[in-house]
Amino acid sequence: MRMWLVVGLGIVLGLATLAQAQDVGDVPMGEIGDPQAGFEYAHAVCAACHAISQEKTPNPKAPRFKDVANTPGMTPTALKVWLQNANHPTMPNIMIRGQELRNLTAYILSLKD
Ligand code: HEC
């Protein structure tokens, strides 16, 4: 039962990744995460401070993810590096790795205007 759920989820995520790939340009396929999963993760973990779907930032010092995405020169690599080394001042270090990192990156950059 559980197994099928995992397989089904994998297929859905795979399709979402394919659909997304065109928007992200020259990034290799394997590097691209699922923005929907990234959204869910961000909603659970980051929304306490950063604006996710809401316009107002809960913590005024935390930039909106939309603004992060629109930072000039922001690339998937730059964002990943930042997230991996993230030393959030107001928070015990959040360590984001692997697929989570790819998903979050895909999600945040999908907010770019
Ligand atoms: C406890 C509050 C808090 C939480 C939770 C939090 N952040 Fe932050 N974040 C901040 C603050 C405050 C800043 C601005 C200070 C700084 O840049 O060092 C920041 C900065 C950032 C930046 C840098 C923006 C830039 O312009 O350089 C990114 C990217 C970011 N956060 C991503 C995340 C992600 C992804 C999560 C969830 C996994 C998260 N944050 C969770 C408070 C938080």
Residues whose N, C-alpha, C, O or C-beta is under 5 A from the ligand:
A	BS01	HEC	V45 C46 A48 C49 K61 A62 P63 V68 H88 T90 M91 I94
